[in-house]
Amino acid sequence: MNETLRCVGFNLTASRLQFVETERVSDQFSIISYGQTFISPPITVDNFSEMNLHHYLQAAFEEVKIRTAITCNAASFSLPPELFMIIQLPYDSNLTQKEIRDEFIWEISKLYPFVGIDNLAMKFYELGSGFLTGRNNALIVALNKIFLIQIKNFCLQNNLTPKLIDCASIAANSYINTNNSDKQSANIHLYNSRNTVTLFVNISSKPAYVKVLKKSSQVSFKSIVDELSDQKFGKLKNDYSLSAVISGDEISEDLFSELRETTGLSFKQFNPFDFIRLHSEVNNDGIESGSFSSFTSAVGIASRFNS
């Protein structure tokens, strides 16, 4: 008999809490419910603050429960990129894994001398080749441990079992790579959040370059335009079959048009529901199709059943 596994993925943004309940039977995935509630006024997120994440989650979750009964106990979370320190660093492949880790920790302590290293939960991802030549690169992602404690307490209060916690942009990018049918292609993915845009260059369905860019108040995507105008991106267009997608929160039609016009790339909004079956009784809770790309992180984190 095939075991049925269920998980609810929560994606917290500055302005909303989204949820997606997924079910896995054998190797078949499906969505059994999804929805969102808005947070007003929006949260001010900062990776150096000690905001009460538990408070915002609980208040939003109470609103969710009024309309939807969450049926499973396993819960995973994706959090705003602004809460994380995300750094791409080169490393010497001749060093041992411990030496590389120690080097990364030292680099972070120099970049953020006012943050205690012992207070950070860190993950290291080896980046693929084919974009930055002659270098071994890794992505370092760090989160203040206080947020892990707050999520644990939220789960205890609501009879949930915490499974995974990840950065929303990384959860979205992982899901996009998993569902890329052309494994030999290159893909530019922009994850849009309140104050930043995270740029991913994926080659053969693996991140090869990651950079977090702060938005300019005058020109929303100026930093992205400047980055994509770099010579290395011109080479990328010549060497690979290149696609470009955008996911995340607050993607207005004006911003989307601006992005396509200023970069010269044919960006498309990524729809996570194109790659996973929805149960016939699923209610879309009045969510318009133009907002589906904002659920990429929630679908992505809810689809990971490993602990």
C-alpha positions as CSV (number, residue, x, y, z in Angstrom):
1,M,0.0,0.0,0.0
2,N,1.3,3.4,-0.9
3,E,1.9,5.8,2.0
4,T,0.1,9.2,1.9
5,L,2.2,12.1,3.1
6,R,1.0,15.6,3.6
7,C,2.8,18.9,4.3
8,V,1.6,22.5,4.6
9,G,4.1,25.1,3.3
10,F,3.8,28.6,4.7
11,N,5.4,31.6,2.9
12,L,5.7,34.8,4.9
13,T,6.2,38.0,3.0
14,A,6.2,41.6,4.2
15,S,2.5,41.9,3.3
16,R,0.9,38.4,3.5
17,L,1.0,34.9,4.8
18,Q,0.4,32.2,2.1
19,F,-0.1,28.6,2.6
20,V,-0.1,25.5,0.3
21,E,-1.1,22.0,1.5
22,T,0.5,19.3,-0.6
23,E,-0.1,15.5,-0.7
24,R,2.3,12.8,-1.9
25,V,1.1,9.3,-2.8
26,S,4.0,7.2,-4.1
27,D,5.8,9.7,-6.4
28,Q,2.6,11.7,-7.3
29,F,2.2,15.2,-5.8
30,S,-0.9,17.2,-5.6
31,I,-2.3,20.3,-3.9
32,I,-5.2,19.9,-1.6
33,S,-5.7,23.5,-0.5
34,Y,-4.0,26.9,-0.8
35,G,-4.8,30.5,0.1
36,Q,-3.5,33.6,1.7
37,T,-4.2,36.4,4.2
38,F,-2.9,39.9,4.1
39,I,-0.8,41.6,6.8
40,S,-1.5,45.3,7.4
41,P,0.5,47.4,7.9
42,P,3.2,45.5,6.1
43,I,6.1,44.1,8.2
44,T,9.4,45.8,8.2
45,V,11.9,43.0,7.7
46,D,15.6,43.3,8.5
47,N,18.1,40.5,8.9
48,F,19.7,42.3,11.8
49,S,16.5,42.9,13.8
50,E,14.9,40.6,16.3
51,M,11.3,41.2,15.2
52,N,8.6,39.0,16.8
53,L,8.0,36.6,13.9
54,H,5.8,34.4,16.1
55,H,3.4,37.3,16.6
56,Y,3.0,38.0,12.9
57,L,2.6,34.3,12.0
58,Q,0.0,33.7,14.7
59,A,-2.1,36.8,13.9
60,A,-2.1,35.8,10.2
61,F,-2.7,32.1,10.9
62,E,-5.8,33.0,13.0
63,E,-7.2,34.7,9.9
64,V,-6.4,31.7,7.7
65,K,-8.2,29.3,10.1
66,I,-11.4,31.3,9.8
67,R,-11.7,30.3,6.1
68,T,-9.6,27.1,5.7
69,A,-9.1,24.1,7.9
70,I,-5.4,23.0,7.7
71,T,-5.6,19.2,7.7
72,C,-2.0,18.2,8.3
73,N,0.5,18.7,11.1
74,A,3.8,18.8,9.2
75,A,4.7,22.4,8.4
76,S,7.5,24.0,6.4
77,F,8.3,27.7,6.1
78,S,9.8,30.0,3.6
79,L,10.8,33.5,4.9
80,P,11.6,36.8,3.2
81,P,15.1,37.2,1.8
82,E,15.5,40.4,3.8
83,L,15.7,38.2,6.9
84,F,18.8,36.4,5.6
85,M,22.4,37.2,4.9
86,I,23.0,35.8,1.4
87,I,26.6,35.9,0.1
88,Q,28.4,34.3,-2.8
89,L,32.1,33.6,-2.1
90,P,34.9,31.9,-4.0
91,Y,36.8,29.1,-2.2
92,D,40.0,27.1,-2.7
93,S,39.1,23.5,-3.8
94,N,42.4,22.3,-2.3
95,L,41.1,23.0,1.2
96,T,39.2,20.4,3.3
97,Q,35.5,20.8,3.9
98,K,36.2,22.0,7.5
99,E,38.8,24.5,6.3
100,I,36.4,25.9,3.7
101,R,33.7,26.2,6.3
102,D,36.1,28.0,8.7
103,E,37.1,30.3,5.9
104,F,33.4,31.2,5.2
105,I,32.7,31.8,8.8
106,W,35.7,34.1,9.0
107,E,34.5,36.0,5.9
108,I,31.0,36.5,7.4
109,S,32.5,37.7,10.7
110,K,34.5,40.4,8.8
111,L,31.5,41.4,6.6
112,Y,29.1,41.5,9.6
113,P,31.3,42.3,12.7
114,F,28.3,43.4,14.7
115,V,26.5,40.0,14.4
116,G,27.6,37.1,16.6
117,I,28.5,34.1,14.5
118,D,27.1,31.7,17.2
119,N,23.7,33.4,16.8
120,L,23.5,32.4,13.1
121,A,22.2,29.2,11.5
122,M,24.2,28.8,8.3
123,K,24.0,26.7,5.1
124,F,26.5,26.4,2.3
125,Y,25.6,25.6,-1.3
126,E,28.1,24.7,-3.9
127,L,27.4,26.6,-7.1
128,G,27.6,25.2,-10.6
129,S,30.1,26.1,-13.2
130,G,29.7,27.6,-16.6
131,F,29.2,31.2,-15.7
132,L,32.1,32.5,-13.6
133,T,35.2,30.9,-15.2
134,G,38.2,29.7,-13.2
135,R,36.6,29.9,-9.8
136,N,34.9,27.6,-7.3
137,N,32.0,29.4,-5.8
138,A,29.6,28.8,-2.9
139,L,26.5,30.4,-1.7
140,I,26.4,31.1,2.1
141,V,22.9,31.6,3.6
142,A,22.6,32.7,7.2
143,L,19.6,33.3,9.5
144,N,19.4,34.6,13.0
145,K,18.6,31.6,15.2
146,I,16.0,33.6,17.1
147,F,13.7,33.2,14.1
148,L,14.0,29.4,14.3
149,I,13.0,29.5,17.9
150,Q,10.0,31.7,17.2
151,I,8.8,29.3,14.4
152,K,9.3,26.4,16.8
153,N,7.1,28.1,19.4
154,F,4.5,29.0,16.8
155,C,4.3,25.3,15.8
156,L,4.0,24.2,19.4
157,Q,1.1,26.6,20.0
158,N,-0.7,25.3,16.9
159,N,0.0,21.6,17.1
160,L,2.3,21.6,14.1
161,T,5.5,19.7,13.5
162,P,8.2,21.9,12.0
163,K,10.0,20.3,9.1
164,L,12.0,22.8,7.0
165,I,12.8,26.5,7.0
166,D,14.3,28.2,4.0
167,C,14.8,31.5,2.3
168,A,11.8,32.2,0.0
169,S,13.9,33.1,-3.0
170,I,15.9,29.8,-2.7
171,A,12.8,27.7,-2.2
172,A,11.3,29.3,-5.3
173,N,14.5,28.8,-7.4
174,S,14.8,25.2,-6.3
175,Y,11.3,24.5,-7.4
176,I,11.9,26.2,-10.8
177,N,15.0,24.1,-11.4
178,T,13.2,20.9,-10.4
179,N,10.6,21.6,-13.0
180,N,12.9,22.7,-15.8
181,S,12.4,20.3,-18.7
182,D,15.5,21.5,-20.6
183,K,18.4,20.4,-18.4
184,Q,21.0,21.7,-20.8
185,S,19.6,25.3,-20.9
186,A,20.4,28.4,-19.0
187,N,17.7,30.3,-17.0
188,I,17.7,33.8,-15.5
189,H,15.3,33.9,-12.5
190,L,14.4,37.1,-10.6
191,Y,12.7,36.7,-7.2
192,N,11.0,39.9,-6.3
193,S,10.4,40.9,-2.7
194,R,9.5,44.2,-0.9
195,N,13.0,45.7,-0.8
196,T,15.2,43.4,-2.8
197,V,15.4,41.5,-6.1
198,T,17.4,38.2,-6.0
199,L,19.1,37.3,-9.3
200,F,19.7,33.7,-10.0
201,V,21.6,32.3,-13.0
202,N,20.8,28.6,-13.4
203,I,22.8,26.5,-15.8
204,S,21.7,22.9,-16.4
205,S,19.1,23.3,-13.6
206,K,21.7,24.3,-11.0
207,P,22.4,27.7,-9.6
208,A,25.7,29.1,-11.0
209,Y,25.4,32.7,-9.8
210,V,23.3,34.4,-7.1
211,K,23.2,38.0,-6.2
212,V,20.8,40.0,-3.9
213,L,20.2,43.5,-5.3
214,K,18.5,46.3,-3.3
215,K,15.8,48.2,-5.2
216,S,16.3,51.8,-6.0
217,S,13.5,54.1,-4.9
218,Q,13.7,56.0,-8.2
219,V,14.0,53.1,-10.7
220,S,12.6,49.9,-9.4
221,F,14.9,47.6,-11.4
222,K,17.8,49.8,-12.1
223,S,20.3,47.5,-10.3
224,I,19.0,44.5,-12.2
225,V,19.3,46.4,-15.5
226,D,22.9,47.4,-14.7
227,E,23.7,43.8,-13.7
228,L,22.2,42.2,-16.8
229,S,24.1,44.7,-19.0
230,D,27.4,43.2,-17.8
231,Q,29.6,41.5,-20.4
232,K,29.3,38.1,-18.7
233,F,25.5,38.1,-19.4
234,G,26.1,38.8,-23.1
235,K,28.3,35.7,-23.2
236,L,25.5,33.7,-21.5
237,K,23.1,34.7,-24.2
238,N,25.5,33.5,-26.9
239,D,26.4,30.2,-25.2
240,Y,23.1,28.8,-24.1
241,S,19.4,28.6,-24.9
242,L,18.3,31.3,-22.5
243,S,15.0,31.7,-20.8
244,A,14.0,34.3,-18.2
245,V,11.3,34.1,-15.4
246,I,10.2,36.1,-12.5
247,S,8.5,35.0,-9.3
248,G,7.8,36.4,-5.9
249,D,5.6,39.1,-4.3
250,E,4.2,42.4,-5.5
251,I,4.8,42.0,-9.3
252,S,2.6,44.7,-10.8
253,E,2.1,44.8,-14.5
254,D,4.0,48.2,-14.6
255,L,7.0,46.6,-13.0
256,F,6.8,43.6,-15.2
257,S,6.6,45.7,-18.4
258,E,9.5,47.9,-17.2
259,L,11.6,44.8,-16.6
260,R,11.0,43.4,-20.1
261,E,11.6,46.7,-21.8
262,T,14.8,47.7,-20.0
263,T,16.6,44.4,-20.0
264,G,15.6,43.3,-23.5
265,L,14.8,39.8,-22.1
266,S,11.5,38.1,-22.6
267,F,10.6,37.6,-19.0
268,K,7.6,35.5,-18.1
269,Q,5.8,35.1,-14.8
270,F,6.4,31.6,-13.4
271,N,3.2,29.8,-12.5
272,P,4.0,27.0,-9.9
273,F,0.5,25.5,-10.4
274,D,1.4,24.5,-14.0
275,F,3.6,21.7,-12.6
276,I,1.5,20.2,-9.8
277,R,-2.0,18.7,-9.9
278,L,-4.7,20.5,-8.0
279,H,-7.4,18.4,-6.4
280,S,-10.8,19.0,-8.1
281,E,-12.3,20.4,-4.9
282,V,-9.6,23.0,-4.3
283,N,-11.0,26.5,-4.0
284,N,-8.7,29.3,-5.2
285,D,-10.1,31.6,-2.5
286,G,-10.6,34.4,-5.1
287,I,-6.9,34.6,-6.0
288,E,-6.4,36.0,-9.5
289,S,-4.2,34.1,-11.9
290,G,-1.8,37.1,-12.1
291,S,-0.9,36.5,-8.5
292,F,0.0,32.8,-8.9
293,S,3.7,33.4,-9.3
294,S,3.8,34.8,-5.7
295,F,3.0,31.2,-4.5
296,T,6.1,29.7,-6.0
297,S,8.0,29.7,-2.6
298,A,5.0,28.2,-0.8
299,V,4.6,25.4,-3.4
300,G,8.3,24.8,-3.4
301,I,8.7,24.4,0.3
302,A,5.5,22.4,0.7
303,S,6.7,20.0,-2.0
304,R,9.9,19.0,-0.1
305,F,9.0,16.1,2.1
306,N,12.5,15.4,3.3
307,S,13.3,16.5,6.9
